[in-house]
Amino acid sequence: MRRLPFQAVGLAVLMMLACRPEAEGKAPPAKAAAETDVTAKDYAMPALPHGYVRLHDAFGGVHRVEVEVAATGDSRQRGLMWRTEMAAGKGMLFLFPEEEVQSFWMRNTLISLDMVFINAEKRIVGIVERAEPRTYTARSVGIPSQFVLEVPGGWCQSVGVTKGSTVEFEGVSAIKIVP
């Protein structure tokens, strides 16, 4: 291995330092501040846990939906905001600490959704169908629920999922619900 003379190494270091922005009186480029508003389009939401919801329809069939699970205050507030599409068979499951009357809006939500309200016994207590995107209208079924499943608008009607149907969760029980 060939060694460089000490002077050559020193000269290379000086040249690198001279080319740095602060050597020319310029500050290094500032990093963009991370967005902290969970409802902002540029907010980088941490990856959510995944699971499945099995919904029994009015005809005896079962429909399995792959879900992202929103179990924290921030993830429940963000929900499906800014999504431009959602495939059939996909959704988001909101877990709440207690069973109570839940209410949702469609602020910054770009796609129509069905909202399936589920009580602690895992029975559907009501469905809001085809919620209109980008609206501030409060949507609720007026009956206490502990879980809410959001799926693409019109999905519930297309597969026969109705009020009174039962649901099962897969891969969700170990997820901690944070108030």
Secondary structure, DSSP 4 states (H G I P E B T S, - for coil): -PPPPHHHHHHHHHHHHHTSGGGGT-PPPPPPPPP--TTSTT--PPPPPEEEEEEE-TTS-EEEEEEEEE-SHHHHHHTTTT-----TTEEEEEEEEEEE---B--TT--S-EEEEEE-TTSBEEEEEEEEPTT----B--SS-EEEEEEEETTHHHHHT--TT-BEEEES-TTSPP--
